[in-house]
Amino acid sequence: MTAHLNTLQTTTLHVLDQDEAVDFYCGVLGFEVTNDVDLGFMRWLTVALPSDPGHDVLLSIPGPPVHDEATAAQLRDLITKGALGGLFLTCDDVEATYEAVKAAGTEIVQEITEQPYGRDFGARDPFGNSVRFAQRSAASNEEVKRAYESAGS
């Protein structure tokens, strides 16, 4: 184990169109563009929440220099199926967030649900990536764990 790591700076989220991704993540969800650089071989495009400026999300299109065309095609297929993960965001008002996201035409995949950690709902970005929105309760991680364990008994 290394003790030299400090923070998680950048999370990669694969998208199919970077401009459409900016429209959604900035226009609908309130992220802000933090980097938009044409590197020649790729566009380095990151966004971050104003409340969490130290954690960028790289909106990356599958392809060179990281992926060959066959791999990029497989990734594009997995993105549209929502099979490559996504983002889990927290908010102060899950009902207001739900209404705003729904009003923007975002696909809702799970209505607001009570969870051991609070209330949340699930949606998909324009490409198929999962985006969950949670209003956390005051429950500790240990209390959340116990709630899930007792529900599985």
N, C-alpha and C positions, 0 to 999 in steps of 0.2 A: 504494500500500500504506500502511496505517496502522500506526503503532507504538504506538498508544494502547490496544490491546486487552490484557487481562491473563489472563483465564481463560474457559473454557467453563463457564457456571454451570448452565444448564438445558437438557436435551434433552427434546423432546416425543415422547411415545409415544401414539399413538391407541389407545384401548380402547373397548369397547362398554358396559362397566358398571364404574364406578369402585370400587364396593364389592368386586366380584369381583376386580378388579385388585389391590386392597389385600390380599385373602386370598391371592392367588398371590405377588405380589412381596414382601410382608412375611411371610406365613405359611409359604410354601414356600422362598423364596430368601433371606430374612433381611434385606431392606430395612427401613427404618424410615420412618414418615410424618414428613415435615419441615414440611409446611404442609397444612392442610385448612381452606380459607376459602370460605364462601359469599359470592360477590361479587354475588349477585342475578341477574346475567345468565349466570353460570357458576360452577362449583365449581373453585377453584384447589387442586388436590391434587397434592402432590409427595412423592416418596419418594427416599431415598438409602441407599447402603450405609454402615453404621457406619464402615467403613474408608476411605470416600471422601465425607465429609459435605459437601464443597464442590461436589459435582456432583449436582444434583437431576434427577430424571426426572419430568416433568409428565405425569400420567396424564389425558389429555384425551379427552373425548367429542366426536366431530365434530358441529359445529352452530354456532349463533350464539354469540358475535358474529363468529367468523372465517369460518364457512361458511354459505351458504344451504342450504335443505333438499335441493335437487337435488345439490349438491356433497357434502353430508353423506352422502346415500344412496350415492353413488359411493364415497366413502371407506370406509363401512361394508363394502361389498362387497369392496373391495381389502384391508381389514384381514383379513377371514376367509380370504382367499387367501394371506395372508402376503406381500403385494406392496408393503408400505410400509416395508420395512426392519425394524429391531428393535434388539436390544442385543447387544453382544459383551462378555462378562464374563470376568474372569480369576479363577482359584482356585489354591489351594495343592495340592489333591489331587483330580484330575479323576475318579478312580474313586469316591471317597467322594461327591463332588458328583453324579456320574451316578446312583449308587445312591439317594441321597436324593431327587433330582428324579424319578426313575422310580417310587420307592415312593409318592410323592405323587400318582401317576396322571397326570403330565405326559406329553403326547405327545412321544415321542422320534422325531426325523426322520433322525438320523444317529448311529450308534453311535460309541464312542470311536475316533478315527482318529489315526494318526501324521501330523503336518504338519511342514513345515520349521521352524515357529516353536514346536512343542511338540506336545501331544496335546489334542484337543478333541472335543466332540460337539455336536450340534444338537438343539434342542427347539422347541416352540411354546407360547406362553402360551395361556390359555383362549380367546383371541379369534382366534388364528392368527398373531400376530406371531412372528417368528424370534427365538430367544434362543440364542446360542452360548456355550459355557463352555470356556475354554482354560486349561490349565496350561502356561505358557510355558517354553520351554527357555532355555538361556543364549545361544542364537544371536543374533548382532547382526542388525540390520535388513539390513545388506549381505549377510550370510551367508544370510538367508532369501531375499532377492532372487535371489542366485546359484543357490540350490537350485531355485527356481521356474523360472528361466531355463534351467537345465540339464535340467530335467524336460520342458520344452517343446521341446527340441531334437531 
